[in-house]
Amino acid sequence: MNGVLWLALDGVGHPVDAPPGSVWEQELPTLRPLLEAGRALDATLGVPGLPQSGTGQSCWLTGTDAVRLMGKGGGEHFGPHPGPTLQRLLRRASLPVRLTRAGARAALANHYVPQYFQAQERRPRMGCFPFSFVAAGQALNPPGVPPLGATLGLEYRAPFAPFQTQEEVTRLGQALARATDDHDLIVADLWFGDLLGHRGRADGPLPDTRAAALAYLARVDALLRGALEAGARVVVGSDHGNLEDLGTKGHTVARVPFAGTGVDLGTAVNVVQAGQVIAGWFGLKAVDDAEIGPRL
């Protein structure tokens, strides 16, 4: 059986918690039915404040309550990048690390340009996904995996003009699906949704931001369509809300998607349990405190 393709959205709340007129209100013939057939998960974990990428992604990657692990008095949402405590957790218990220890093949599909590596040399600030793969001894820009740009063919800066067609994004999804024949897990770290979400405004987003947000979700739909057409097992999740409400520039407490095809979603109701479900697909047990080690 082929491996799993994980489309890890960043900052995309579930459409059921989106306000009227959100960017979810468009034709997304592959993505919307998949999400509606899946689950809407709690990302707050009962802790006040807005969920963040550092703790949220760590929950997905480790199946551990990273929010509880942070801070005092019941926990803390922390991000965007993992600090020392979360780095220790990810080194010991992230899915790429555990899969590599077990002899499985895992890869991060994102393409990193030379400037990214130069910036890391000056000031290391990797996100949770690249950090976990590097901690597992895996190379970024791995051979044998089609390189994925997290903007899905949109320019990184406003006005976010397209430089790839949706058809090209669909073909990329097909290529990623074929690559799962030789991998147990391939991850696409789709962080661009959070960047666009942070351009929201209380009086409404700028036209180029809304247009880019609509186009980005349409391209996620195209990527997913290509992967499913090629027969991939796919899981879609997100770390916290943001893009679904462009009436604010910050994160939201919206529930987040957990959906897939060819996989068993179990009974997860929050992002920690979803991480445990994903690990279980590979025969990995829940992480215990001994694996996590002492808090920093």
Backbone torsions as a table, in degrees:
resi	resn	phi	psi	omega
1	MET	NA	141.3	-179.9
2	ASN	-70.8	165.5	-178.9
3	GLY	-77.0	-169.4	-176.8
4	VAL	-108.2	136.5	171.7
5	LEU	-101.3	119.0	-177.4
6	TRP	-104.6	112.3	173.6
7	LEU	-91.6	99.5	-174.1
8	ALA	-94.3	91.4	177.6
9	LEU	-67.8	153.1	178.9
10	ASP	-125.8	120.3	175.1
11	GLY	71.9	38.2	179.3
12	VAL	-126.5	103.1	177.8
13	GLY	-74.4	158.6	-178.1
14	HIS	-65.5	143.1	-179.4
15	PRO	-59.3	-25.5	-179.5
16	VAL	-67.2	-19.6	179.4
17	ASP	-107.3	11.3	-179.7
18	ALA	-83.4	147.2	177.9
19	PRO	-74.0	164.2	176.4
20	PRO	-56.7	142.3	179.0
21	GLY	78.9	15.3	-177.0
22	SER	-73.0	171.6	179.7
23	VAL	-69.9	-9.8	174.0
24	TRP	-71.9	-16.6	-176.4
25	GLU	-84.9	73.9	177.0
26	GLN	-156.3	171.0	178.8
27	GLU	-76.0	113.4	176.5
28	LEU	-131.9	76.1	-165.7
29	PRO	-67.5	-17.6	178.6
30	THR	-103.4	-45.5	-173.8
31	LEU	-70.8	-47.7	-175.7
32	ARG	-61.6	-48.2	178.6
33	PRO	-60.5	-35.8	179.3
34	LEU	-64.0	-46.6	-179.0
35	LEU	-66.6	-38.1	-179.0
36	GLU	-67.4	-25.6	177.6
37	ALA	-86.8	-7.4	-178.6
38	GLY	-99.5	-145.2	-174.7
39	ARG	-121.5	154.5	171.7
40	ALA	-111.2	116.2	-169.5
41	LEU	-104.5	146.3	172.1
42	ASP	-72.7	130.4	176.6
43	ALA	-109.9	-3.6	-178.0
44	THR	-84.7	-28.8	179.6
45	LEU	57.2	30.1	175.7
46	GLY	74.9	11.7	-178.4
47	VAL	-106.9	130.7	179.9
48	PRO	-60.9	158.2	-179.9
49	GLY	99.3	177.7	-176.7
50	LEU	-93.7	131.2	176.8
51	PRO	-56.8	149.4	-177.0
52	GLN	-127.8	162.1	-175.6
53	SER	-67.7	-38.8	-176.5
54	GLY	-58.8	-54.5	-179.8
55	THR	-74.8	-38.8	-178.5
56	GLY	-62.2	-47.9	179.3
57	GLN	-68.0	-33.5	177.2
58	SER	-64.8	-35.8	175.7
59	CYS	-61.3	-47.7	178.7
60	TRP	-61.2	-44.2	-172.9
61	LEU	-74.5	-25.2	-174.2
62	THR	-118.2	-15.7	-173.4
63	GLY	66.7	22.3	-179.4
64	THR	-117.3	146.5	177.9
65	ASP	-75.3	86.4	-177.9
66	ALA	-69.1	-24.4	176.8
67	VAL	-66.5	-44.2	177.2
68	ARG	-63.3	-34.5	-178.5
69	LEU	-66.3	-27.7	-177.1
70	MET	-89.2	142.4	169.7
71	GLY	70.8	-173.6	179.8
72	LYS	-120.3	165.2	176.4
73	GLY	73.2	32.3	174.0
74	GLY	106.9	-5.9	175.0
75	GLY	124.3	174.9	-176.5
76	GLU	-159.7	133.7	170.5
77	HIS	-77.3	133.6	-172.9
78	PHE	-140.0	141.7	176.4
79	GLY	169.2	-175.4	11.8
80	PRO	-82.7	-27.6	-176.1
81	HIS	-98.9	151.3	179.0
82	PRO	-71.7	130.6	173.4
83	GLY	-89.8	-166.7	-173.6
84	PRO	-55.5	-42.0	-178.0
85	THR	-66.4	-46.6	179.9
86	LEU	-70.0	-33.4	176.5
87	GLN	-62.2	-42.0	178.1
88	ARG	-62.4	-43.6	177.8
89	LEU	-59.4	-47.1	-176.8
90	LEU	-67.2	-36.9	177.8
91	ARG	-62.5	-34.5	-174.3
92	ARG	-93.9	-29.8	-166.3
93	ALA	-134.2	4.0	-179.1
94	SER	-70.5	154.2	-177.2
95	LEU	-58.5	-44.5	177.2
96	PRO	-59.1	-39.9	179.0
97	VAL	-64.7	-47.5	-177.2
98	ARG	-67.7	-38.0	177.3
99	LEU	-65.3	-42.2	179.9
100	THR	-64.1	-41.7	176.8
101	ARG	-58.9	-34.7	-177.4
102	ALA	-83.5	0.6	178.7
103	GLY	85.1	11.8	178.3
104	ALA	-85.2	166.4	-179.2
105	ARG	-108.5	118.9	178.4
106	ALA	-129.3	145.6	-178.5
107	ALA	-147.6	148.4	174.0
108	LEU	-101.2	121.0	-172.1
109	ALA	-78.1	-16.9	-174.2
110	ASN	-57.3	141.9	175.5
111	HIS	-96.0	127.3	179.7
112	TYR	-111.9	126.4	-177.7
113	VAL	-80.8	161.9	-179.6
114	PRO	-54.0	-35.1	-179.1
115	GLN	-62.3	-30.0	178.3
116	TYR	-64.1	-47.2	-179.1
117	PHE	-66.8	-35.8	176.7
118	GLN	-64.1	-41.1	179.0
119	ALA	-65.0	-36.6	179.1
120	GLN	-66.8	-31.5	177.2
121	GLU	-67.9	-35.9	-179.9
122	ARG	-76.4	-42.5	-176.5
123	ARG	-152.3	96.5	-178.1
124	PRO	-62.0	119.1	179.4
125	ARG	-148.5	56.9	178.9
126	MET	-73.1	146.5	169.6
127	GLY	-71.6	173.5	-174.9
128	CYS	-63.4	-37.9	-177.1
129	PHE	-69.7	-54.8	177.0
130	PRO	-61.2	-36.5	178.4
131	PHE	-58.7	-43.7	-177.2
132	SER	-65.7	-40.0	179.9
133	PHE	-70.0	-39.2	175.8
134	VAL	-64.6	-40.7	177.5
135	ALA	-61.3	-28.1	178.2
136	ALA	-82.4	-1.1	-178.1
137	GLY	81.9	14.1	-179.9
138	GLN	-91.7	146.2	-179.9
139	ALA	-80.5	142.4	165.2
140	LEU	-77.1	153.8	-171.2
141	ASN	55.2	56.1	-174.0
142	PRO	-70.7	144.0	175.3
143	PRO	-67.5	149.1	177.0
144	GLY	84.6	2.3	178.6
145	VAL	-124.0	125.9	179.7
146	PRO	-57.7	129.6	-177.9
147	PRO	-71.0	129.7	-177.0
148	LEU	-112.1	125.6	170.7
149	GLY	-88.0	126.6	-173.3
150	ALA	-65.0	-16.7	177.0
151	THR	-81.7	-6.7	178.6
152	LEU	53.6	45.2	173.2
153	GLY	85.9	12.8	172.2
154	LEU	-105.0	147.0	175.8
155	GLU	-63.1	148.2	-175.1
156	TYR	-69.5	-27.9	-176.1
157	ARG	-115.2	156.6	178.2
158	ALA	-58.1	141.8	10.1
159	PRO	-88.6	19.9	172.9
160	PHE	60.3	44.0	-178.9
161	ALA	-64.7	145.1	178.3
162	PRO	-76.0	140.0	171.7
163	PHE	-119.6	-1.1	170.9
164	GLN	-133.6	149.5	177.7
165	THR	-83.4	163.4	175.1
166	GLN	-62.6	-32.4	178.0
167	GLU	-62.8	-37.6	177.2
168	GLU	-66.8	-37.0	177.3
169	VAL	-65.7	-39.4	176.5
170	THR	-61.3	-42.1	178.7
171	ARG	-65.2	-33.5	175.5
172	LEU	-63.9	-41.6	176.3
173	GLY	-59.9	-39.5	177.5
174	GLN	-64.1	-42.4	-179.4
175	ALA	-66.1	-39.2	177.2
176	LEU	-64.3	-38.8	177.3
177	ALA	-60.8	-42.8	178.9
178	ARG	-64.4	-34.5	-179.7
179	ALA	-67.0	-23.8	178.4
180	THR	-69.4	-12.0	174.5
181	ASP	-62.4	-27.7	-176.9
182	ASP	-110.0	9.9	-178.2
183	HIS	-136.9	151.3	172.2
184	ASP	-81.7	-33.6	-179.4
185	LEU	-148.1	131.8	168.8
186	ILE	-124.3	130.5	-178.0
187	VAL	-112.3	136.2	169.5
188	ALA	-111.6	111.7	-178.4
189	ASP	-87.3	95.4	-171.0
190	LEU	-95.4	73.8	-172.6
191	TRP	-81.0	-9.6	-172.4
192	PHE	-66.3	-27.4	178.4
193	GLY	-60.0	-38.3	179.8
194	ASP	-69.2	-39.0	178.0
195	LEU	-60.5	-44.7	178.9
196	LEU	-66.9	-38.8	-179.9
197	GLY	-60.8	-33.7	179.8
198	HIS	-72.1	-6.6	174.8
199	ARG	-91.3	5.2	175.7
200	GLY	-66.1	160.4	-179.2
201	ARG	-142.7	150.7	-178.3
202	ALA	-60.8	-32.5	179.5
203	ASP	-93.5	14.9	178.1
204	GLY	103.9	146.0	-176.4
205	PRO	-71.3	155.6	171.5
206	LEU	-62.1	150.0	-177.9
207	PRO	-55.5	-38.0	-178.3
208	ASP	-69.5	-30.4	177.8
209	THR	-68.7	-47.3	179.6
210	ARG	-62.7	-42.7	179.5
211	ALA	-62.2	-40.4	179.8
212	ALA	-68.1	-39.1	179.4
213	ALA	-64.4	-42.7	176.0
214	LEU	-61.4	-45.7	-178.2
215	ALA	-65.2	-36.6	-178.0
216	TYR	-66.2	-46.6	178.3
217	LEU	-62.5	-36.3	176.9
218	ALA	-63.7	-32.3	178.9
219	ARG	-78.0	-32.6	171.0
220	VAL	-61.1	-42.0	177.0
221	ASP	-59.2	-43.0	-179.9
222	ALA	-66.1	-41.1	178.0
223	LEU	-61.6	-46.6	179.0
224	LEU	-62.5	-43.1	-179.6
225	ARG	-58.4	-45.1	178.9
226	GLY	-61.4	-41.9	-179.3
227	ALA	-64.0	-42.6	-178.5
228	LEU	-71.1	-36.6	177.4
229	GLU	-60.4	-32.4	-179.2
230	ALA	-89.2	5.7	172.9
231	GLY	85.9	20.2	-177.8
232	ALA	-74.7	149.6	162.7
233	ARG	-84.9	125.8	-171.5
234	VAL	-129.7	141.5	169.5
235	VAL	-124.8	140.8	178.1
236	VAL	-123.1	130.5	176.9
237	GLY	-146.7	174.1	176.7
238	SER	-149.1	155.1	-175.1
239	ASP	-88.2	-29.7	-178.8
240	HIS	-169.1	169.9	177.6
241	GLY	-85.5	157.7	175.8
242	ASN	-178.3	-66.1	-172.6
243	LEU	-62.1	-28.2	-176.7
244	GLU	-69.7	-10.6	179.7
245	ASP	-134.8	91.0	-179.9
246	LEU	-83.1	10.5	172.1
247	GLY	-86.2	5.7	175.0
248	THR	-144.6	149.9	179.3
249	LYS	-93.0	-4.7	-178.1
250	GLY	-101.6	178.1	174.5
251	HIS	-67.9	169.6	179.5
252	THR	-129.7	171.5	176.9
253	VAL	-98.6	17.3	178.5
254	ALA	-58.7	149.6	170.4
255	ARG	-67.7	161.3	-174.2
256	VAL	-122.3	156.0	-176.9
257	PRO	-73.0	148.6	166.1
258	PHE	-144.5	103.5	-173.8
259	ALA	-144.9	162.3	179.6
260	GLY	-176.4	175.2	175.8
261	THR	-138.4	137.3	-176.2
262	GLY	79.0	9.7	-179.2
263	VAL	-134.8	158.2	178.7
264	ASP	-100.8	117.0	-177.2
265	LEU	-79.0	-8.0	179.0
266	GLY	63.9	-145.0	-177.6
267	THR	-120.4	28.6	-176.5
268	ALA	-59.9	138.3	175.2
269	VAL	-121.1	-7.7	176.8
270	ASN	-144.4	174.2	-172.7
271	VAL	-69.5	-27.2	176.4
272	VAL	-65.8	-48.9	-179.7
273	GLN	-64.4	-33.6	176.4
274	ALA	-63.6	-41.0	176.3
275	GLY	-60.9	-37.8	178.0
276	GLN	-67.5	-39.1	178.0
277	VAL	-61.8	-45.9	-179.0
278	ILE	-61.7	-45.5	178.3
279	ALA	-58.9	-37.1	-179.4
280	GLY	-64.4	-27.7	177.2
281	TRP	-58.9	-26.9	-177.1
282	PHE	-103.1	13.4	178.7
283	GLY	76.7	18.3	-179.4
284	LEU	-94.7	135.3	179.4
285	LYS	-82.4	166.8	177.2
286	ALA	-59.9	144.0	179.5
287	VAL	-73.9	134.8	176.2
288	ASP	-103.4	171.6	-174.7
289	ASP	-62.6	-29.0	179.7
290	ALA	-64.6	-33.9	178.1
291	GLU	-72.3	-31.2	-178.2
292	ILE	-74.2	-39.4	-177.3
293	GLY	84.5	176.6	-178.0
294	PRO	-68.4	152.7	175.3
295	ARG	-69.3	152.9	174.5
296	LEU	-95.3	NA	NA
